[in-house]
Amino acid sequence: MTETLLVAAGVYASTNFDDIFLTMAFFSDARLDARAVVIGKFAGIAALTLVSAAAAACTLAVPPEWVALLGVVPLALGVKA
């Protein structure tokens, strides 16, 4: 369990480290209004939360053997991009 917590903390920290630099870049751009940056951050977090909740709901409706296939969607999006 300790290993899982350490991995989770590391993933969380690395994700937020990247996010801090992107947020600083948006705030440093004179063409962008600070209010738009903050609203965009909240809208993005809300969208991610809704998509995650929908994916969690799908795992309840899908047979457990098929749940692993949900990982194919982000993989396909990454390969296509």
Backbone as a printed PyTorch tensor [residue, N CA C, xyz], in Angstrom:
tensor([[[  0.8210,  -1.1950,   0.0000],
         [  0.0000,   0.0000,   0.0000],
         [  0.8660,   1.2610,   0.0000]],

        [[  1.9820,   1.2030,   0.6950],
         [  2.8800,   2.3570,   0.7220],
         [  3.4150,   2.6490,  -0.6720]],

        [[  3.7320,   1.5950,  -1.4020],
         [  4.2390,   1.7880,  -2.7640],
         [  3.1840,   2.4570,  -3.6520]],

        [[  1.9400,   2.0420,  -3.5030],
         [  0.8510,   2.6340,  -4.2870],
         [  0.6870,   4.1050,  -3.9540]],

        [[  0.7600,   4.4430,  -2.6690],
         [  0.6460,   5.8450,  -2.2670],
         [  1.7990,   6.6860,  -2.8030]],

        [[  2.9970,   6.1280,  -2.7920],
         [  4.1490,   6.8670,  -3.3140],
         [  4.0360,   7.0850,  -4.8260]],

        [[  3.5950,   6.0600,  -5.5340],
         [  3.4000,   6.2050,  -6.9810],
         [  2.3140,   7.2340,  -7.2650]],

        [[  1.2100,   7.1780,  -6.5250],
         [  0.1220,   8.1390,  -6.7140],
         [  0.6010,   9.5540,  -6.4390]],

        [[  1.3840,   9.7420,  -5.3820],
         [  1.9030,  11.0730,  -5.0640],
         [  2.8470,  11.5590,  -6.1530]],

        [[  3.6620,  10.6730,  -6.6860],
         [  4.5790,  11.0600,  -7.7580],
         [  3.8540,  11.4440,  -9.0330]],

        [[  2.8350,  10.6810,  -9.3930],
         [  2.0550,  10.9910, -10.5990],
         [  1.3190,  12.3100, -10.4200]],

        [[  0.7360,  12.5120,  -9.2460],
         [  0.0210,  13.7610,  -8.9640],
         [  0.9750,  14.9510,  -9.0440]],

        [[  2.1460,  14.8240,  -8.4430],
         [  3.1140,  15.9250,  -8.4470],
         [  3.6080,  16.2250,  -9.8600]],

        [[  3.9080,  15.1890, -10.6280],
         [  4.4170,  15.4370, -11.9880],
         [  3.3480,  16.0610, -12.8720]],

        [[  2.0990,  15.6610, -12.7050],
         [  1.0170,  16.2510, -13.4890],
         [  0.8310,  17.7140, -13.1300]],

        [[  0.8470,  18.0230, -11.8450],
         [  0.6540,  19.4080, -11.4210],
         [  1.8610,  20.2750, -11.7510]],

        [[  3.0540,  19.7000, -11.7510],
         [  4.2550,  20.4510, -12.1260],
         [  4.1250,  20.9540, -13.5570]],

        [[  3.6720,  20.1020, -14.4490],
         [  3.4460,  20.4650, -15.8420],
         [  2.3460,  21.5230, -15.9410]],

        [[  1.2940,  21.3470, -15.1800],
         [  0.1570,  22.2680, -15.2120],
         [  0.5520,  23.6620, -14.7230]],

        [[  1.4340,  23.7290, -13.7440],
         [  1.8770,  25.0310, -13.2310],
         [  2.5770,  25.8170, -14.3280]],

        [[  3.4270,  25.1590, -15.1100],
         [  4.1340,  25.8510, -16.1830],
         [  3.1800,  26.3180, -17.2860]],

        [[  2.1920,  25.4850, -17.6100],
         [  1.2210,  25.9110, -18.6150],
         [  0.3970,  27.0970, -18.1120]],

        [[ -0.0070,  27.0630, -16.8630],
         [ -0.7740,  28.1660, -16.3010],
         [  0.0570,  29.4440, -16.2740]],

        [[  1.3310,  29.3340, -15.9020],
         [  2.1960,  30.5220, -15.9110],
         [  2.3310,  31.0790, -17.3240]],

        [[  2.4230,  30.2070, -18.3090],
         [  2.5330,  30.6680, -19.6920],
         [  1.2710,  31.4110, -20.1210]],

        [[  0.1070,  30.8970, -19.7340],
         [ -1.1400,  31.5820, -20.0780],
         [ -1.2430,  32.9330, -19.3880]],

        [[ -0.8750,  32.9960, -18.1210],
         [ -0.9520,  34.2670, -17.3970],
         [  0.0780,  35.2750, -17.9050]],

        [[  1.2010,  34.8100, -18.4390],
         [  2.2230,  35.7350, -18.9110],
         [  1.9310,  36.2820, -20.3080]],

        [[  0.9890,  35.6790, -21.0200],
         [  0.6240,  36.1540, -22.3450],
         [ -0.2540,  37.4000, -22.2170]],

        [[  0.2360,  38.5120, -22.6990],
         [ -0.4810,  39.7860, -22.5570],
         [ -1.7930,  39.8050, -23.3410]],

        [[ -1.9100,  38.9560, -24.3420],
         [ -3.1420,  38.9340, -25.1400],
         [ -4.2980,  38.2560, -24.4200]],

        [[ -4.0080,  37.4860, -23.3870],
         [ -5.0480,  36.7590, -22.6670],
         [ -5.4420,  37.4970, -21.3930]],

        [[ -6.7290,  37.5610, -21.1590],
         [ -7.2510,  38.1630, -19.9360],
         [ -7.1330,  37.1430, -18.8020]],

        [[ -6.7290,  37.5940, -17.6320],
         [ -6.5670,  36.6890, -16.4900],
         [ -7.8890,  36.0090, -16.1490]],

        [[ -8.9810,  36.7240, -16.2880],
         [-10.2890,  36.1380, -15.9940],
         [-10.5830,  34.9750, -16.9490]],

        [[-10.2120,  35.1220, -18.2180],
         [-10.4300,  34.0570, -19.1930],
         [ -9.5910,  32.8240, -18.8530]],

        [[ -8.3840,  33.0440, -18.3740],
         [ -7.5240,  31.9240, -17.9940],
         [ -8.1400,  31.1620, -16.8190]],

        [[ -8.6030,  31.8820, -15.8170],
         [ -9.1990,  31.2340, -14.6380],
         [-10.4790,  30.5020, -15.0210]],

        [[-11.3240,  31.1400, -15.8180],
         [-12.5630,  30.4880, -16.2490],
         [-12.2410,  29.2540, -17.0860]],

        [[-11.2440,  29.3470, -17.9330],
         [-10.8380,  28.1980, -18.7410],
         [-10.3220,  27.0480, -17.8950]],

        [[ -9.5680,  27.3750, -16.8490],
         [ -9.0740,  26.3250, -15.9450],
         [-10.2430,  25.6110, -15.2820]],

        [[-11.2170,  26.3850, -14.7530],
         [-12.3660,  25.7730, -14.0910],
         [-13.2130,  24.9720, -15.0770]],

        [[-13.3880,  25.4850, -16.2840],
         [-14.1700,  24.7610, -17.2930],
         [-13.4690,  23.4580, -17.6780]],

        [[-12.1590,  23.4950, -17.8050],
         [-11.4050,  22.2840, -18.1320],
         [-11.4900,  21.2330, -17.0450]],

        [[-11.3690,  21.6630, -15.7960],
         [-11.4730,  20.7250, -14.6770],
         [-12.8800,  20.1370, -14.6160]],

        [[-13.8980,  20.9690, -14.8570],
         [-15.2780,  20.4700, -14.8550],
         [-15.4880,  19.4470, -15.9700]],

        [[-14.9410,  19.7230, -17.1480],
         [-15.0920,  18.7820, -18.2660],
         [-14.4030,  17.4570, -17.9620]],

        [[-13.1990,  17.5090, -17.4070],
         [-12.4960,  16.2790, -17.0510],
         [-13.2510,  15.4840, -15.9920]],

        [[-13.8460,  16.1850, -15.0290],
         [-14.6160,  15.5170, -13.9810],
         [-15.8480,  14.8370, -14.5630]],

        [[-16.5410,  15.5240, -15.4670],
         [-17.7300,  14.9380, -16.0830],
         [-17.3900,  13.7200, -16.9360]],

        [[-16.3260,  13.8010, -17.7000],
         [-15.9220,  12.6690, -18.5330],
         [-15.5030,  11.4910, -17.6450]],

        [[-14.8000,  11.7770, -16.5540],
         [-14.4000,  10.7080, -15.6390],
         [-15.6080,  10.0650, -14.9860]],

        [[-16.5910,  10.8720, -14.5930],
         [-17.8100,  10.3250, -13.9900],
         [-18.5750,   9.4680, -15.0000]],

        [[-18.6260,   9.9060, -16.2450],
         [-19.3010,   9.1180, -17.2770],
         [-18.5740,   7.7950, -17.5140]],

        [[-17.2500,   7.8290, -17.5200],
         [-16.4800,   6.5960, -17.7040],
         [-16.6900,   5.6530, -16.5240]],

        [[-16.7570,   6.2060, -15.3120],
         [-17.0060,   5.3700, -14.1360],
         [-18.4000,   4.7480, -14.2080]],

        [[-19.3720,   5.4990, -14.6900],
         [-20.7240,   4.9550, -14.8380],
         [-20.7530,   3.8540, -15.8930]],

        [[-19.9580,   4.0010, -16.9250],
         [-19.8980,   2.9600, -17.9660],
         [-19.3380,   1.6590, -17.4110]],

        [[-18.4180,   1.7560, -16.4660],
         [-17.8560,   0.5260, -15.9050],
         [-18.8910,  -0.2540, -15.1230]],

        [[-19.9340,   0.3980, -14.6450],
         [-21.0090,  -0.3050, -13.9410],
         [-21.9370,  -1.0260, -14.9070]],

        [[-22.0630,  -0.4910, -16.1200],
         [-22.9760,  -1.0680, -17.1080],
         [-22.3000,  -2.0900, -18.0160]],

        [[-20.9860,  -2.0440, -18.0890],
         [-20.2320,  -2.9170, -18.9890],
         [-19.7480,  -4.1360, -18.2010]],

        [[-19.7550,  -5.3000, -18.8140],
         [-19.2250,  -6.4810, -18.1250],
         [-17.7540,  -6.2670, -17.7250]],

        [[-17.3480,  -6.8000, -16.5830],
         [-15.9740,  -6.5730, -16.0980],
         [-14.8910,  -6.9720, -17.0870]],

        [[-15.1540,  -7.9680, -17.9260],
         [-14.1380,  -8.3940, -18.8940],
         [-13.8770,  -7.3200, -19.9490]],

        [[-14.8500,  -6.4660, -20.1710],
         [-14.7270,  -5.4440, -21.2140],
         [-14.2090,  -4.1110, -20.6840]],

        [[-14.1430,  -3.9520, -19.3730],
         [-13.7250,  -2.6720, -18.7970],
         [-12.3250,  -2.2970, -19.2570]],

        [[-11.4510,  -3.2900, -19.4030],
         [-10.0850,  -3.0100, -19.8560],
         [-10.0640,  -2.3970, -21.2420]],

        [[-11.0720,  -2.6440, -22.0430],
         [-11.1210,  -2.0800, -23.3930],
         [-11.3690,  -0.5800, -23.3940]],

        [[-11.8230,  -0.0240, -22.2540],
         [-12.0260,   1.4270, -22.1870],
         [-10.7040,   2.1850, -22.3620]],

        [[ -9.5940,   1.5350, -22.0610],
         [ -8.2920,   2.1690, -22.2540],
         [ -7.9010,   2.3260, -23.7050]],

        [[ -8.5970,   1.6600, -24.6020],
         [ -8.2770,   1.7520, -26.0290],
         [ -8.6620,   3.1290, -26.5800]],

        [[ -9.6910,   3.7460, -26.0240],
         [-10.1590,   5.0440, -26.5270],
         [ -9.0690,   6.1110, -26.4040]],

        [[ -8.4960,   6.3650, -25.2080],
         [ -7.4380,   7.3750, -25.1560],
         [ -6.2070,   6.9890, -25.9710]],

        [[ -5.9260,   5.6960, -26.0470],
         [ -4.7890,   5.2430, -26.8530],
         [ -5.0250,   5.5640, -28.3250]],

        [[ -6.2400,   5.2990, -28.8070],
         [ -6.5590,   5.5990, -30.2040],
         [ -6.5150,   7.1060, -30.4760]],

        [[ -6.9900,   7.8950, -29.5150],
         [ -6.9250,   9.3470, -29.6920],
         [ -5.4800,   9.8320, -29.7640]],

        [[ -4.6190,   9.2550, -28.9450],
         [ -3.2020,   9.6390, -28.9660],
         [ -2.5090,   9.2290, -30.2410]],

        [[ -2.8220,   8.0600, -30.7430],
         [ -2.1960,   7.5830, -31.9810],
         [ -2.6770,   8.4160, -33.1680]],

        [[ -3.9580,   8.7760, -33.1610],
         [ -4.5140,   9.5610, -34.2640],
         [ -3.9240,  10.9630, -34.3010]],

        [[ -3.6720,  11.5470, -33.1410],
         [ -3.1140,  12.9030, -33.0790],
         [ -1.6870,  12.8670, -33.5290]]])
